[in-house]
């Protein structure tokens, strides 16, 4: 481009040479100049470009733009303001790219970055090709470029806009900083809209006072946005809940879109629910109210959402795309960004490095944190020192524990920066805490008076300390650095990422929950006998105990079990070959095996214990681990609902305690010890499911677990093949109370037909301090009222020993309230608060195969309850099916279809129990019944004899049933699939999930048998 065209309107003194020379590039750094380029001699804070004019010419500069020419150099063009000229000339050089795109500028102290992410998400939802220029990076079309400063200098900015335009970008969102405004970096841009978020104390090392700071922000609207060369007035979107924002909005003659909740605004919000999980409510987009959900937390993020929505609406984006964009934006790097660590703590990193931002962030978290708020923060060096004591005061105002540390100390002494922060802290309210003596294994001690300050200048150690002193449900916030992946110290710049450090600290912290190791003395104490052979060196320990020769680890002890169809003693040679050194085997095994087998490990040492019954030995090991860990045990049994209750209880207990829980279906004489063997010294509770199918088994499990809380969910006609009668089932279940610990609690279902048997069983143990009951009405200690269910949820009021609260379940199955009451009873006995009970129960999600309700791709509303079945659980499932179909009917004739496999282990009662299931299906008005298994004829007879038409009952193979269901159901019909575990009814669902279209209804076909 010709020099004369570039400098038009800016020339004070013409150069003598040809103004028509071609300029091939523009630069603000003399060392970057190439021949034929134009150099701008800009005066900065650290250097003055006028001192490098001759260097620029020496490198081949065609001309220089400057404010003065002290050396009287040739080809120097003088301008009044070099920065302002640079912005306009750069825009001209790159063809004024912003005029051909929709450019939105966002300015304010806090919230700029979050608002850019939200608006970007909205633009993407609307189908725009979007680019962003901001604090975190520059990004467009999959390109992500580093951006060292929020608003780049004019050269980089215009070049970036040019490249975006060349790449087909249509909409650009830019963060506009006060530095960028004061230094005229954006003066060459044509904005389509401007957004103001807020103003609070920051950059007062640059601006002399807040009024000057405000006037700098105001200039963006009065000079830059107002002069935009657009066909229609560019809107100014102003957050009027901010004091300075209201002042700004009232002063502008532009088209103003006011946003906010406190003051009158075109874009507002109401009915806001704000939790640590996110925001929801209604947004008023001018006169239209729309419901929104956001993963972002805090009312300051609500302001950011409103700002983004206002800008989008001002540019003509539809409300549906605005909602899509808000919900799609799940987080912003370094802006109250959640850090997932799996540690049962809430962890965030945030860029808050000003008093206003820190106050807003901590206020948000404190009001939503379930437990304590632990804040790790510092202040930057070589920056505004006056804010340091303010930030110390703010951190202590909101935090339970404030850990004062380094941020980016730069050239300053970090100890002095921390001392400046501490000057704003009143230690009477926040005593100084010592971290010396924190246990690496056990739970951390509580801070004095529940609040305190920790001084730890090393930021890595500060974050580690925050994790080490935390408890379940605590919230940890690392404030000040946010998305930054570096730390600027007086020794140089180092890699440092708060997210990485928190994750590493949590990983190290998780080792506290590793199972307690075993040595020879431990094994002797647990088994009650000495080793039959010991050639190990003293001090050797083992990480864990295994019964599986396939998965055993090198440092495990092998316990060889023998069952009806297997004997692990046969695999001892293979285990020896793996280098295992410790064994618990059946009496006589050592001498029975060939000597050469043991010789393989003799050189390393070997430890062998023998026991008459290795299954009983495994139980003894589990009991020993349970007792030495110091953890308490909540044991659960019952004819049905055990697993659901256990999962509910785990979620509730985890809100307050470091909790271990049964995994999968490990609930028998192998599974219960396996669970307890995973205990560490750091665990506080173990939630243990205990199943049984024969007399005496529950008593043995109780002896192993030694429960502090023992619960029987209910008793019903299950396992009758060995127990014969429901009364015998109740007596067997009641054995869970036999070995309860001192001062323990028994929990019993008050409405159980065999309640008296259970209560008598509990009363036999003098160590049981109290018996709690749960049931349907106020005759129980724990009961529910006002139960309401909808498509995917159930709400109820839980009344717990005279105190009540509203609870939410993520399931429409009303019978799950029974399981919830059982779990809440245990939580009450464990001293868990009502608020934590609400939080924990709301976090419960039904597991696959246990009342898992979902819609298949072909429109069938499926109730997957295939995990297991007995008469009581089948009845509950049928009631849920009937209720769901009736609730969603609304005159559309929704069918209720039940696909049932046999119930196993019912013994002589099998025929009558299956008959009763068919009878129940008929009485509930189930439309169609599909049956699979040898006992299906009894279920069929029960249905037909009680009114179900014979042509609506079908027996057949799984494949025939799967096909026939698809030929008779319509979109929106409800289908229940249930059966005992051995029937594997989930395979029918798998066949449906492989279908992509619903078959049209037609006459029944196939080789199934209609009754």
ZAMARGU-4260 file (C-alpha; in steps of 0.2 Angstrom, whole numbers, plus 5000, padded with zeros to 4 digits):
<rodrens>
0) 5000/5000/5000 | 5006/5018/4996 | 5013/5028/5010 | 5002/5043/5005 | 4987/5032/5007
5) 4992/5025/5024 | 4996/5042/5032 | 4982/5052/5025 | 4974/5063/5038 | 4988/5061/5050
10) 5002/5071/5043 | 5009/5086/5052 | 5025/5088/5042 | 5028/5081/5025 | 5044/5071/5022
15) 5054/5077/5007 | 5055/5060/4998 | 5042/5052/4988 | 5026/5049/4997 | 5020/5036/4984
20) 5033/5023/4990 | 5026/5006/4993 | 5025/5000/5011 | 5026/4981/5013 | 5023/4980/5032
25) 5021/4989/5048 | 5031/4987/5065 | 5032/4994/5082 | 5048/4986/5087 | 5064/4992/5078
30) 5072/4975/5079 | 5058/4967/5069 | 5059/4979/5055 | 5062/4972/5037 | 5066/4983/5022
35) 5052/4993/5015 | 5042/4993/5031 | 5035/5007/5041 | 5041/5010/5059 | 5030/5018/5073
40) 5041/5026/5086 | 5029/5023/5101 | 5034/5029/5118 | 5031/5015/5131 | 5033/5013/5150
45) 5050/5004/5148 | 5057/5010/5132 | 5054/5025/5120 | 5053/5020/5101 | 5060/5037/5097
50) 5077/5031/5103 | 5077/5017/5090 | 5072/5027/5074 | 5090/5027/5067 | 5091/5008/5071
55) 5074/5006/5061 | 5082/5015/5046 | 5097/5005/5048 | 5087/4989/5046 | 5079/4996/5030
60) 5063/5005/5036 | 5055/5015/5022 | 5049/5028/5034 | 5045/5032/5052 | 5029/5038/5061
65) 5034/5048/5076 | 5028/5062/5088 | 5046/5071/5087 | 5062/5070/5077 | 5076/5076/5088
70) 5089/5070/5077 | 5082/5078/5061 | 5081/5061/5052 | 5074/5060/5034 | 5058/5051/5030
75) 5050/5054/5047 | 5032/5058/5047 | 5026/5068/5063 | 5009/5065/5071 | 5001/5072/5086
80) 4998/5054/5094 | 5008/5040/5088 | 4998/5027/5096 | 4982/5033/5089 | 4989/5035/5072
85) 4996/5017/5073 | 4978/5010/5076 | 4971/5019/5061 | 4985/5016/5050 | 4986/4998/5055
90) 4967/4996/5051 | 4970/5004/5034 | 4985/4994/5030 | 4975/4977/5033 | 4960/4984/5023
95) 4949/4988/5038 | 4944/4970/5041 | 4932/4974/5056 | 4920/4983/5044 | 4916/4967/5035
100) 4913/4957/5051 | 4902/4958/5066 | 4913/4964/5080 | 4908/4964/5098 | 4919/4973/5111
105) 4917/4968/5130 | 4925/4979/5143 | 4924/4980/5162 | 4935/4975/5177 | 4928/4957/5179
110) 4918/4945/5169 | 4925/4950/5152 | 4932/4933/5148 | 4917/4923/5154 | 4906/4934/5144
115) 4916/4931/5129 | 4915/4912/5131 | 4896/4914/5134 | 4893/4925/5118 | 4905/4913/5108
120) 4894/4898/5113 | 4878/4908/5108 | 4886/4913/5091 | 4891/4895/5088 | 4873/4889/5092
125) 4867/4902/5079 | 4878/4894/5066 | 4890/4909/5065 | 4909/4907/5061 | 4916/4914/5077
130) 4933/4921/5082 | 4938/4927/5100 | 4952/4939/5105 | 4954/4938/5124 | 4964/4936/5140
135) 4966/4917/5138 | 4970/4916/5120 | 4965/4921/5102 | 4955/4907/5094 | 4946/4904/5077
140) 4942/4889/5066 | 4952/4877/5077 | 4967/4889/5078 | 4972/4893/5096 | 4986/4907/5098
145) 4994/4913/5114 | 4989/4931/5119 | 5001/4939/5131 | 4990/4954/5135 | 4971/4955/5135
150) 4969/4967/5121 | 4984/4966/5108 | 4993/4981/5101 | 4985/4989/5086 | 4997/4980/5074
155) 4994/4962/5080 | 4975/4966/5083 | 4972/4972/5065 | 4983/4958/5058 | 4973/4945/5068
160) 4956/4952/5062 | 4963/4952/5044 | 4968/4933/5046 | 4951/4929/5054 | 4942/4938/5039
165) 4953/4928/5027 | 4948/4912/5036 | 4929/4916/5034 | 4925/4922/5051 | 4910/4932/5052
170) 4908/4936/5070 | 4922/4942/5082 | 4921/4944/5101 | 4935/4955/5109 | 4940/4959/5127
175) 4944/4977/5128 | 4955/4982/5142 | 4957/4999/5150 | 4975/4998/5145 | 4970/4995/5127
180) 4958/5009/5127 | 4970/5022/5135 | 4983/5017/5122 | 4971/5018/5108 | 4974/5000/5102
185) 4956/4998/5097 | 4953/5015/5089 | 4954/5007/5071 | 4940/4995/5074 | 4922/4996/5069
190) 4912/4988/5082 | 4894/4981/5080 | 4890/4981/5099 | 4899/4985/5115 | 4896/4977/5132
195) 4900/4984/5149 | 4901/4971/5164 | 4906/4981/5179 | 4920/4992/5187 | 4929/4988/5203
200) 4947/4992/5210 | 4960/4987/5199 | 4975/4994/5189 | 4976/5009/5201 | 4995/5007/5198
205) 4991/5013/5180 | 4976/5024/5183 | 4977/5038/5196 | 4960/5035/5203 | 4943/5026/5200
210) 4935/5041/5191 | 4949/5041/5179 | 4948/5022/5177 | 4929/5024/5174 | 4932/5038/5161
215) 4944/5027/5152 | 4930/5013/5150 | 4917/5026/5146 | 4928/5032/5131 | 4925/5015/5123
220) 4906/5019/5121 | 4907/5038/5118 | 4921/5039/5106 | 4923/5022/5098 | 4906/5013/5098
225) 4897/5029/5094 | 4908/5032/5079 | 4906/5015/5072 | 4903/5016/5053 | 4887/5004/5053
230) 4870/5005/5044 | 4862/5005/5061 | 4867/5011/5078 | 4878/4999/5087 | 4870/4994/5104
235) 4878/4997/5121 | 4874/4983/5133 | 4876/4989/5150 | 4875/4980/5167 | 4865/4993/5177
240) 4866/4982/5193 | 4884/4989/5194 | 4884/5007/5201 | 4896/5013/5188 | 4886/5004/5175
245) 4870/5013/5179 | 4880/5030/5179 | 4887/5025/5162 | 4870/5020/5155 | 4861/5036/5160
250) 4875/5046/5152 | 4875/5038/5135 | 4865/5045/5120 | 4868/5028/5111 | 4855/5014/5109
255) 4857/5006/5127 | 4851/4989/5132 | 4851/4988/5150 | 4854/4971/5159 | 4852/4967/5177
260) 4841/4960/5191 | 4841/4974/5204 | 4837/4989/5193 | 4825/4991/5179 | 4832/4982/5163
265) 4827/4976/5146 | 4836/4959/5150 | 4833/4953/5167 | 4831/4936/5177 | 4820/4929/5190
270) 4816/4913/5199 | 4835/4910/5201 | 4841/4894/5208 | 4860/4896/5212 | 4869/4881/5219
275) 4887/4875/5218 | 4882/4864/5204 | 4875/4879/5193 | 4862/4892/5189 | 4844/4890/5183
280) 4829/4901/5182 | 4820/4913/5169 | 4828/4926/5158 | 4817/4940/5151 | 4823/4944/5134
285) 4814/4961/5133 | 4796/4954/5135 | 4799/4936/5132 | 4802/4925/5147 | 4813/4909/5144
290) 4819/4896/5156 | 4838/4893/5156 | 4850/4881/5164 | 4869/4885/5166 | 4883/4875/5173
295) 4891/4891/5179 | 4889/4896/5197 | 4886/4912/5206 | 4876/4928/5204 | 4891/4937/5196
300) 4890/4924/5182 | 4872/4927/5180 | 4877/4945/5176 | 4889/4938/5163 | 4875/4928/5156
305) 4863/4943/5155 | 4877/4953/5146 | 4880/4940/5133 | 4861/4937/5131 | 4859/4956/5129
310) 4873/4957/5116 | 4866/4943/5106 | 4848/4949/5106 | 4854/4967/5101 | 4862/4959/5086
315) 4847/4949/5081 | 4850/4932/5088 | 4835/4922/5092 | 4830/4917/5110 | 4831/4899/5106
320) 4850/4900/5100 | 4853/4911/5115 | 4847/4897/5127 | 4856/4884/5117 | 4872/4894/5119
325) 4870/4897/5137 | 4867/4879/5141 | 4882/4873/5130 | 4894/4884/5139 | 4899/4872/5153
330) 4914/4882/5160 | 4927/4895/5157 | 4946/4891/5159 | 4951/4899/5176 | 4935/4908/5179
335) 4927/4899/5194 | 4932/4883/5184 | 4928/4867/5192 | 4942/4855/5195 | 4937/4837/5194
340) 4948/4826/5206 | 4936/4812/5212 | 4940/4817/5230 | 4923/4821/5236 | 4928/4839/5238
345) 4922/4854/5227 | 4938/4862/5219 | 4939/4878/5209 | 4952/4889/5201 | 4948/4907/5198
350) 4957/4922/5191 | 4951/4934/5205 | 4965/4945/5208 | 4957/4961/5213 | 4947/4965/5229
355) 4931/4966/5220 | 4933/4950/5211 | 4939/4940/5226 | 4925/4947/5236 | 4912/4942/5223
360) 4920/4924/5220 | 4921/4920/5239 | 4904/4927/5243 | 4897/4916/5229 | 4906/4900/5235
365) 4903/4903/5254 | 4884/4905/5251 | 4884/4888/5241 | 4897/4878/5249 | 4890/4863/5258
370) 4904/4863/5271 | 4919/4874/5274 | 4927/4886/5262 | 4946/4885/5261 | 4954/4899/5251
375) 4971/4899/5244 | 4976/4916/5237 | 4990/4929/5236 | 4994/4946/5227 | 5005/4950/5213
380) 5021/4958/5215 | 5026/4975/5206 | 5007/4979/5206 | 4995/4990/5217 | 5001/4987/5235
385) 4986/4995/5242 | 4974/4981/5238 | 4985/4968/5247 | 4978/4971/5265 | 4960/4973/5257
390) 4961/4956/5249 | 4967/4948/5266 | 4952/4956/5275 | 4940/4949/5261 | 4948/4932/5261
395) 4945/4931/5280 | 4928/4938/5279 | 4922/4924/5269 | 4933/4909/5272 | 4934/4896/5286
400) 4952/4893/5282 | 4962/4906/5272 | 4979/4901/5266 | 4990/4916/5262 | 5003/4912/5248
405) 5012/4919/5233 | 5004/4924/5217 | 5016/4931/5204 | 5029/4939/5215 | 5039/4946/5200
410) 5054/4956/5207 | 5047/4958/5224 | 5051/4947/5239 | 5036/4935/5241 | 5038/4935/5260
415) 5035/4954/5260 | 5020/4952/5249 | 5012/4940/5261 | 5016/4951/5276 | 5007/4965/5267
420) 4992/4954/5265 | 4992/4949/5283 | 4992/4967/5288 | 4973/4967/5283 | 4969/4952/5294
425) 4962/4953/5312 | 4969/4938/5320 | 4957/4938/5335 | 4944/4932/5323 | 4955/4921/5312
430) 4969/4913/5323 | 4985/4909/5315 | 4985/4890/5312 | 5000/4878/5312 | 5001/4864/5299
435) 5014/4855/5309 | 5009/4838/5314 | 4996/4835/5301 | 4993/4816/5300 | 4997/4808/5283
440) 4985/4794/5287 | 4971/4799/5299 | 4958/4813/5296 | 4964/4831/5299 | 4961/4840/5315
445) 4948/4854/5315 | 4955/4872/5315 | 4953/4881/5331 | 4936/4888/5332 | 4932/4882/5315
450) 4941/4896/5307 | 4960/4901/5304 | 4974/4907/5294 | 4988/4898/5287 | 5004/4907/5281
455) 5013/4897/5267 | 5023/4907/5255 | 5026/4892/5243 | 5011/4891/5232 | 5013/4872/5229
460) 5014/4868/5247 | 4999/4880/5250 | 4988/4870/5238 | 4994/4853/5246 | 4990/4860/5263
465) 4972/4865/5257 | 4969/4847/5251 | 4977/4839/5267 | 4966/4848/5279 | 4950/4846/5269
470) 4935/4835/5273 | 4921/4828/5263 | 4910/4842/5256 | 4923/4855/5259 | 4926/4868/5245
475) 4943/4873/5240 | 4946/4889/5229 | 4963/4893/5222 | 4962/4912/5218 | 4972/4924/5208
480) 4980/4914/5194 | 4965/4905/5185 | 4970/4899/5168 | 4988/4904/5169 | 5001/4890/5168
485) 5016/4900/5174 | 5022/4909/5189 | 5033/4924/5188 | 5046/4925/5202 | 5061/4935/5207
490) 5071/4921/5200 | 5062/4920/5183 | 5047/4912/5176 | 5042/4894/5180 | 5028/4882/5174
495) 5014/4882/5187 | 4996/4878/5185 | 4984/4878/5199 | 4973/4865/5191 | 4988/4853/5189
500) 4994/4856/5207 | 4977/4853/5214 | 4975/4837/5205 | 4993/4831/5210 | 4989/4835/5228
505) 4973/4825/5227 | 4982/4811/5220 | 4994/4811/5234 | 4980/4813/5246 | 4971/4798/5240
510) 4985/4787/5245 | 4979/4789/5263 | 4964/4778/5258 | 4975/4764/5252 | 4971/4748/5262
515) 4981/4746/5278 | 4996/4735/5274 | 4999/4718/5282 | 5014/4710/5291 | 5017/4693/5299
520) 5011/4699/5316 | 4995/4706/5309 | 4991/4690/5300 | 4995/4680/5316 | 4983/4691/5326
525) 4970/4691/5313 | 4970/4672/5310 | 4974/4667/5328 | 4988/4656/5324 | 5006/4656/5320
530) 5013/4654/5302 | 5017/4636/5298 | 5032/4642/5288 | 5041/4659/5289 | 5057/4663/5280
535) 5054/4681/5277 | 5065/4695/5283 | 5058/4705/5298 | 5049/4720/5293 | 5042/4714/5276
540) 5024/4720/5273 | 5011/4716/5260 | 4999/4728/5251 | 4983/4718/5251 | 4974/4701/5251
545) 4968/4693/5235 | 4958/4677/5232 | 4959/4678/5213 | 4975/4670/5206 | 4972/4679/5189
550) 4972/4697/5196 | 4983/4695/5211 | 4997/4708/5212 | 5015/4705/5216 | 5014/4712/5234
555) 4998/4703/5239 | 4994/4689/5251 | 4985/4674/5242 | 4970/4666/5251 | 4965/4650/5243
560) 4946/4647/5243 | 4937/4631/5239 | 4919/4631/5232 | 4907/4619/5225 | 4914/4620/5208
565) 4932/4626/5210 | 4947/4625/5222 | 4959/4639/5221 | 4972/4627/5229 | 4974/4620/5212
570) 4981/4637/5206 | 4995/4639/5219 | 5009/4633/5207 | 5003/4647/5195 | 5003/4660/5210
575) 5020/4654/5215 | 5026/4657/5198 | 5020/4675/5199 | 5032/4678/5214 | 5019/4678/5227
580) 5027/4676/5244 | 5013/4675/5257 | 4999/4662/5257 | 4983/4657/5268 | 4979/4639/5263
585) 4969/4624/5269 | 4976/4614/5283 | 4988/4601/5276 | 4991/4610/5260 | 5009/4615/5263
590) 5015/4597/5265 | 5003/4590/5251 | 5011/4601/5238 | 5028/4596/5230 | 5043/4604/5238
595) 5049/4611/5222 | 5034/4622/5221 | 5038/4631/5237 | 5057/4630/5233 | 5054/4643/5219
600) 5051/4657/5232 | 5062/4651/5246 | 5076/4662/5240 | 5065/4677/5242 | 5057/4671/5258
605) 5040/4663/5261 | 5026/4665/5273 | 5012/4651/5274 | 4997/4650/5286 | 4986/4635/5286
610) 4967/4636/5292 | 4954/4623/5293 | 4942/4634/5283 | 4950/4647/5272 | 4933/4655/5269
615) 4932/4658/5288 | 4950/4664/5288 | 4945/4677/5275 | 4931/4683/5286 | 4943/4684/5301
620) 4955/4695/5290 | 4941/4706/5285 | 4935/4708/5303 | 4953/4712/5309 | 4955/4725/5296
625) 4938/4733/5300 | 4942/4734/5319 | 4960/4741/5317 | 4955/4754/5304 | 4944/4763/5317
630) 4930/4766/5304 | 4912/4763/5308 | 4901/4751/5298 | 4884/4753/5292 | 4877/4736/5286
635) 4862/4733/5275 | 4852/4718/5272 | 4834/4714/5266 | 4824/4704/5254 | 4825/4718/5241
640) 4831/4736/5240 | 4848/4733/5247 | 4858/4739/5233 | 4848/4754/5230 | 4848/4759/5248
645) 4867/4756/5249 | 4870/4768/5234 | 4858/4781/5242 | 4867/4779/5259 | 4884/4781/5251
650) 4879/4797/5242 | 4873/4804/5259 | 4887/4798/5269 | 4900/4805/5257 | 4893/4822/5260
655) 4900/4821/5278 | 4912/4807/5280 | 4926/4799/5270 | 4917/4783/5265 | 4920/4766/5258
660) 4906/4756/5251 | 4902/4739/5243 | 4906/4738/5225 | 4896/4729/5212 | 4887/4714/5221
665) 4901/4710/5233 | 4888/4706/5247 | 4892/4687/5252 | 4905/4679/5263 | 4918/4683/5250
670) 4912/4700/5245 | 4909/4707/5263 | 4927/4703/5269 | 4934/4710/5252 | 4925/4726/5255
675) 4932/4728/5273 | 4949/4723/5268 | 4950/4739/5257 | 4948/4750/5273 | 4962/4762/5278
680) 4965/4772/5293 | 4958/4787/5284 | 4941/4780/5281 | 4927/4785/5293 | 4913/4774/5288
685) 4910/4759/5277 | 4893/4756/5269 | 4892/4737/5267 | 4878/4727/5258 | 4875/4710/5265
690) 4866/4696/5256 | 4861/4679/5261 | 4852/4663/5254 | 4854/4651/5268 | 4852/4649/5287
695) 4867/4655/5297 | 4875/4665/5283 | 4869/4682/5290 | 4876/4678/5307 | 4893/4675/5300
700) 4892/4691/5290 | 4887/4701/5305 | 4902/4693/5315 | 4914/4699/5301 | 4907/4717/5299
705) 4903/4721/5317 | 4890/4735/5312 | 4888/4751/5321 | 4872/4753/5311 | 4862/4738/5306
710) 4847/4739/5294 | 4834/4727/5287 | 4825/4735/5272 | 4811/4723/5272 | 4807/4704/5273
715) 4798/4695/5259 | 4796/4678/5251 | 4814/4677/5244 | 4826/4662/5245 | 4812/4651/5250
720) 4821/4636/5242 | 4832/4635/5258 | 4823/4645/5271 | 4805/4638/5267 | 4794/4652/5275
725) 4794/4671/5275 | 4796/4670/5294 | 4812/4660/5293 | 4818/4674/5281 | 4815/4687/5294
730) 4823/4677/5307 | 4838/4675/5296 | 4839/4693/5291 | 4838/4698/5310 | 4854/4689/5313
735) 4862/4705/5306 | 4860/4712/5324 | 4868/4698/5333 | 4886/4706/5332 | 4882/4724/5332
740) 4895/4735/5341 | 4892/4743/5358 | 4881/4759/5357 | 4875/4753/5340 | 4858/4757/5331
745) 4846/4744/5323 | 4835/4751/5309 | 4819/4741/5305 | 4804/4744/5292 | 4789/4748/5303
750) 4777/4741/5291 | 4785/4725/5288 | 4773/4710/5291 | 4787/4702/5301 | 4792/4718/5311
755) 4790/4709/5328 | 4802/4695/5322 | 4815/4709/5317 | 4813/4719/5333 | 4814/4704/5344
760) 4831/4700/5335 | 4837/4717/5338 | 4832/4717/5357 | 4842/4701/5360 | 4859/4711/5358
765) 4861/4722/5373 | 4874/4732/5364 | 4861/4740/5353 | 4857/4757/5360 | 4842/4762/5350
770) 4830/4754/5337 | 4824/4766/5324 | 4809/4763/5313 | 4805/4769/5296 | 4788/4767/5287
775) 4773/4775/5279 | 4766/4786/5293 | 4770/4795/5309 | 4770/4779/5319 | 4788/4777/5313
780) 4802/4787/5318 | 4806/4791/5300 | 4792/4793/5287 | 4787/4802/5271 | 4772/4813/5267
785) 4767/4823/5251 | 4775/4811/5239 | 4774/4818/5221 | 4781/4811/5205 | 4783/4817/5188
790) 4792/4810/5172 | 4809/4808/5179 | 4808/4813/5198 | 4800/4810/5214 | 4798/4823/5228
795) 4793/4820/5246 | 4794/4827/5263 | 4804/4817/5274 | 4800/4818/5293 | 4815/4812/5303
800) 4813/4811/5322 | 4803/4826/5323 | 4812/4836/5310 | 4806/4838/5291 | 4813/4843/5275
805) 4809/4842/5256 | 4819/4828/5247 | 4822/4825/5228 | 4824/4808/5220 | 4830/4806/5202
810) 4817/4792/5199 | 4798/4792/5196 | 4797/4776/5205 | 4787/4780/5221 | 4793/4764/5229
815) 4810/4771/5230 | 4805/4782/5244 | 4805/4767/5255 | 4824/4765/5251 | 4827/4783/5253
820) 4819/4783/5271 | 4830/4768/5275 | 4845/4777/5270 | 4839/4793/5279 | 4837/4783/5295
825) 4855/4778/5294 | 4861/4795/5290 | 4851/4802/5306 | 4859/4788/5316 | 4877/4793/5310
830) 4874/4812/5314 | 4873/4818/5296 | 4864/4835/5295 | 4847/4837/5286 | 4855/4848/5273
835) 4868/4835/5269 | 4855/4822/5268 | 4846/4832/5255 | 4862/4835/5245 | 4867/4817/5245
840) 4850/4810/5241 | 4848/4822/5226 | 4865/4816/5220 | 4859/4798/5219 | 4856/4791/5201
845) 4848/4774/5199 | 4860/4761/5192 | 4858/4752/5176 | 4845/4738/5178 | 4837/4745/5194
850) 4822/4755/5189 | 4832/4764/5175 | 4819/4774/5166 | 4824/4780/5148 | 4817/4783/5131
855) 4823/4771/5117 | 4827/4779/5100 | 4811/4772/5093 | 4801/4781/5106 | 4797/4767/5118
860) 4797/4773/5136 | 4808/4759/5145 | 4808/4754/5163 | 4824/4743/5164 | 4823/4733/5181
865) 4833/4718/5175 | 4845/4717/5189 | 4835/4705/5199 | 4817/4700/5205 | 4807/4693/5219
870) 4788/4694/5222 | 4789/4710/5232 | 4800/4719/5219 | 4790/4713/5204 | 4774/4720/5212
875) 4783/4737/5215 | 4789/4737/5197 | 4772/4733/5190 | 4764/4747/5201 | 4777/4759/5194
880) 4773/4754/5176 | 4755/4756/5179 | 4757/4773/5187 | 4769/4780/5173 | 4757/4774/5159
885) 4742/4782/5167 | 4751/4798/5171 | 4757/4801/5153 | 4741/4795/5145 | 4731/4811/5144
890) 4719/4803/5132 | 4732/4796/5120 | 4729/4778/5126 | 4747/4774/5131 | 4750/4755/5134
895) 4758/4747/5149 | 4767/4732/5143 | 4777/4720/5155 | 4790/4708/5150 | 4794/4697/5164
900) 4807/4683/5167 | 4805/4670/5180 | 4809/4673/5199 | 4821/4661/5205 | 4825/4653/5222
905) 4807/4652/5228 | 4807/4633/5231 | 4790/4625/5234 | 4782/4643/5234 | 4787/4646/5216
910) 4770/4641/5208 | 4759/4652/5220 | 4771/4667/5219 | 4772/4667/5200 | 4753/4665/5200
915) 4751/4680/5211 | 4762/4691/5200 | 4750/4687/5185 | 4735/4691/5196 | 4743/4708/5201
920) 4747/4712/5183 | 4729/4709/5178 | 4722/4719/5193 | 4733/4734/5189 | 4727/4734/5171
925) 4743/4730/5162 | 4738/4729/5144 | 4750/4716/5138 | 4761/4703/5147 | 4776/4694/5139
930) 4783/4679/5149 | 4799/4670/5148 | 4805/4655/5158 | 4799/4638/5165 | 4787/4646/5177
935) 4778/4657/5165 | 4763/4646/5164 | 4759/4650/5182 | 4761/4669/5179 | 4750/4667/5164
940) 4736/4657/5173 | 4736/4671/5187 | 4734/4684/5174 | 4720/4676/5163 | 4710/4669/5178
945) 4709/4687/5185 | 4703/4696/5170 | 4717/4698/5157 | 4712/4693/5140 | 4721/4677/5134
950) 4727/4685/5118 | 4736/4698/5127 | 4748/4686/5136 | 4762/4678/5127 | 4776/4666/5131
955) 4791/4663/5120 | 4809/4664/5118 | 4818/4681/5121 | 4820/4684/5103 | 4802/4681/5099
960) 4797/4692/5113 | 4808/4706/5108 | 4801/4705/5090 | 4783/4704/5095 | 4784/4719/5108
965) 4790/4730/5093 | 4776/4724/5083 | 4763/4730/5096 | 4769/4745/5105 | 4768/4763/5099
970) 4779/4778/5102 | 4776/4784/5120 | 4770/4767/5126 | 4778/4761/5143 | 4787/4744/5143
975) 4794/4736/5159 | 4807/4722/5158 | 4811/4712/5174 | 4817/4695/5180 | 4829/4687/5191
980) 4848/4689/5188 | 4849/4671/5181 | 4836/4675/5167 | 4847/4689/5159 | 4832/4699/5153
985) 4843/4713/5148 | 4847/4704/5132 | 4829/4708/5126 | 4833/4727/5129 | 4849/4725/5119
990) 4840/4718/5104 | 4828/4734/5105 | 4843/4746/5106 | 4850/4738/5090 | 4833/4743/5082
995) 4833/4761/5074 | 4814/4762/5069 | 4798/4757/5077 | 4789/4743/5068 | 4771/4747/5063
1000) 4758/4738/5073 | 4752/4722/5064 | 4745/4705/5068 | 4755/4694/5080 | 4768/4683/5070
1005) 4781/4671/5075 | 4782/4654/5084 | 4778/4661/5101 | 4762/4654/5110 | 4747/4664/5112
1010) 4737/4659/5127
</rodrens>
